[in-house]
Amino acid sequence: MKNQLSLLAASLILGLSIITGCMIISKERTEGSGQAAEAQTTENKLLLTLQETAALLGISEDQVMNIMKAENSLLSNDGPFGGTKIPYIKVDDQFLFTKSGLLEWVQAATSGKRVYSGTKMLK
């Protein structure tokens, strides 16, 4: 009788563990597919938002804004800016970027060894 009770308890614990594990895996798969769908949607878009741009570049939204301010400051203070500026358009209050333009800008900024500090471009 005691062995049967122990066997029943062990079976119950094993069954609950399997069910819990399946639920966890199912939840992770659902979340993972949502992220993949979001990445695919971003890949097919012509224009990226500030948030998507920051994620693409691997920096914060504030850092993207500071780069834009630094380059615009150089343009307004020193006249023509000889380098490639971070490409954006502004629609109402939203900044939008093209992925291809951003990739070109990254190439130009890295080959020029630019240094940004806050809202200033040092080099």
C-alpha positions as a LaTeX table, in Angstrom:
\begin{tabular}{lrrr}
\hline
Residue & $x$ (\AA) & $y$ (\AA) & $z$ (\AA) \\
\hline
Met1 & 0.00 & 0.00 & 0.00 \\
Lys2 & 2.82 & 2.38 & 0.95 \\
Asn3 & 4.72 & 1.57 & $-2.28$ \\
Gln4 & 1.61 & 2.23 & $-4.39$ \\
Leu5 & 1.11 & 5.63 & $-2.73$ \\
Ser6 & 4.76 & 6.55 & $-3.35$ \\
Leu7 & 4.46 & 5.43 & $-6.97$ \\
Leu8 & 1.29 & 7.51 & $-7.43$ \\
Ala9 & 2.93 & 10.61 & $-5.91$ \\
Ala10 & 6.03 & 10.20 & $-8.09$ \\
Ser11 & 3.86 & 9.79 & $-11.21$ \\
Leu12 & 1.88 & 12.91 & $-10.32$ \\
Ile13 & 5.04 & 14.97 & $-9.81$ \\
Leu14 & 6.53 & 13.70 & $-13.08$ \\
Gly15 & 3.33 & 14.49 & $-15.00$ \\
Leu16 & 3.13 & 18.02 & $-13.59$ \\
Ser17 & 6.81 & 18.60 & $-14.44$ \\
Ile18 & 6.26 & 17.52 & $-18.04$ \\
Ile19 & 3.19 & 19.75 & $-18.42$ \\
Thr20 & 4.99 & 22.75 & $-16.87$ \\
Gly21 & 8.01 & 22.23 & $-19.13$ \\
Cys22 & 5.83 & 22.08 & $-22.21$ \\
Met23 & 4.06 & 25.30 & $-21.23$ \\
Ile24 & 7.38 & 27.11 & $-20.73$ \\
Ile25 & 8.74 & 25.92 & $-24.08$ \\
Ser26 & 5.51 & 26.89 & $-25.84$ \\
Lys27 & 5.63 & 30.40 & $-24.36$ \\
Glu28 & 9.28 & 30.88 & $-25.39$ \\
Arg29 & 8.55 & 29.73 & $-28.94$ \\
Thr30 & 5.64 & 32.17 & $-29.21$ \\
Glu31 & 7.76 & 35.08 & $-27.96$ \\
Gly32 & 10.66 & 34.11 & $-30.23$ \\
Ser33 & 8.45 & 33.97 & $-33.32$ \\
Gly34 & 7.06 & 37.41 & $-32.46$ \\
Gln35 & 10.57 & 38.86 & $-32.40$ \\
Ala36 & 11.41 & 37.16 & $-35.69$ \\
Ala37 & 8.25 & 38.56 & $-37.29$ \\
Glu38 & 9.13 & 42.05 & $-36.00$ \\
Ala39 & 12.65 & 41.78 & $-37.43$ \\
Gln40 & 11.27 & 40.59 & $-40.77$ \\
Thr41 & 8.77 & 43.47 & $-40.82$ \\
Thr42 & 11.61 & 45.95 & $-40.17$ \\
Glu43 & 13.63 & 44.33 & $-42.96$ \\
Asn44 & 10.89 & 44.98 & $-45.53$ \\
Lys45 & 10.16 & 48.57 & $-44.49$ \\
Leu46 & 11.48 & 51.52 & $-46.50$ \\
Leu47 & 11.64 & 53.83 & $-43.50$ \\
Leu48 & 12.70 & 53.03 & $-39.95$ \\
Thr49 & 11.57 & 54.84 & $-36.82$ \\
Leu50 & 14.02 & 56.35 & $-34.34$ \\
Gln51 & 13.57 & 53.31 & $-32.08$ \\
Glu52 & 14.21 & 50.85 & $-34.95$ \\
Thr53 & 17.22 & 52.89 & $-36.07$ \\
Ala54 & 18.72 & 52.85 & $-32.59$ \\
Ala55 & 18.20 & 49.08 & $-32.41$ \\
Leu56 & 19.80 & 48.60 & $-35.85$ \\
Leu57 & 22.83 & 50.68 & $-34.85$ \\
Gly58 & 23.03 & 49.10 & $-31.39$ \\
Ile59 & 22.88 & 52.43 & $-29.55$ \\
Ser60 & 20.22 & 54.32 & $-27.61$ \\
Glu61 & 17.65 & 56.67 & $-29.12$ \\
Asp62 & 19.28 & 59.56 & $-27.20$ \\
Gln63 & 22.63 & 58.77 & $-28.80$ \\
Val64 & 21.06 & 58.84 & $-32.29$ \\
Met65 & 19.49 & 62.21 & $-31.48$ \\
Asn66 & 22.83 & 63.51 & $-30.15$ \\
Ile67 & 24.58 & 62.48 & $-33.38$ \\
Met68 & 21.93 & 64.32 & $-35.39$ \\
Lys69 & 22.32 & 67.43 & $-33.19$ \\
Ala70 & 26.12 & 67.31 & $-33.45$ \\
Glu71 & 26.08 & 67.12 & $-37.24$ \\
Asn72 & 23.43 & 69.83 & $-37.54$ \\
Ser73 & 25.39 & 72.03 & $-35.13$ \\
Leu74 & 28.50 & 71.71 & $-37.30$ \\
Leu75 & 26.45 & 72.58 & $-40.36$ \\
Ser76 & 24.92 & 75.69 & $-38.80$ \\
Asn77 & 28.10 & 76.92 & $-37.05$ \\
Asp78 & 30.84 & 76.05 & $-39.53$ \\
Gly79 & 29.02 & 76.24 & $-42.84$ \\
Pro80 & 29.00 & 73.31 & $-45.26$ \\
Phe81 & 29.57 & 69.92 & $-43.67$ \\
Gly82 & 31.93 & 67.91 & $-45.86$ \\
Gly83 & 31.08 & 64.50 & $-44.47$ \\
Thr84 & 28.03 & 62.32 & $-44.79$ \\
Lys85 & 25.32 & 63.24 & $-42.29$ \\
Ile86 & 23.10 & 60.64 & $-40.69$ \\
Pro87 & 20.24 & 60.47 & $-43.21$ \\
Tyr88 & 16.77 & 61.26 & $-41.93$ \\
Ile89 & 13.53 & 62.94 & $-42.80$ \\
Lys90 & 11.13 & 64.47 & $-40.33$ \\
Val91 & 7.41 & 63.89 & $-40.71$ \\
Asp92 & 5.41 & 65.89 & $-38.17$ \\
Asp93 & 7.32 & 65.15 & $-34.94$ \\
Gln94 & 8.76 & 61.80 & $-36.04$ \\
Phe95 & 12.25 & 61.16 & $-37.44$ \\
Leu96 & 12.45 & 58.46 & $-40.12$ \\
Phe97 & 15.57 & 56.82 & $-41.58$ \\
Thr98 & 16.39 & 54.55 & $-44.53$ \\
Lys99 & 18.35 & 51.40 & $-43.77$ \\
Ser100 & 20.54 & 51.74 & $-46.87$ \\
Gly101 & 21.30 & 55.37 & $-46.01$ \\
Leu102 & 22.22 & 54.40 & $-42.46$ \\
Leu103 & 24.59 & 51.70 & $-43.69$ \\
Glu104 & 26.32 & 54.21 & $-45.99$ \\
Trp105 & 26.54 & 56.70 & $-43.12$ \\
Val106 & 28.10 & 54.07 & $-40.84$ \\
Gln107 & 30.74 & 53.33 & $-43.49$ \\
Ala108 & 31.55 & 57.04 & $-43.91$ \\
Ala109 & 31.61 & 57.70 & $-40.16$ \\
Thr110 & 33.86 & 54.75 & $-39.40$ \\
Ser111 & 36.26 & 55.39 & $-42.29$ \\
Gly112 & 36.46 & 59.03 & $-41.15$ \\
Lys113 & 37.07 & 57.87 & $-37.56$ \\
Arg114 & 34.46 & 60.30 & $-36.27$ \\
Val115 & 34.20 & 60.92 & $-32.53$ \\
Tyr116 & 30.89 & 62.03 & $-31.06$ \\
Ser117 & 30.64 & 63.27 & $-27.49$ \\
Gly118 & 27.19 & 64.30 & $-26.33$ \\
Thr119 & 25.88 & 66.76 & $-28.90$ \\
Lys120 & 29.33 & 67.58 & $-30.30$ \\
Met121 & 31.41 & 65.97 & $-33.01$ \\
Leu122 & 35.05 & 66.15 & $-31.93$ \\
Lys123 & 36.66 & 64.73 & $-35.04$ \\
\hline
\end{tabular}
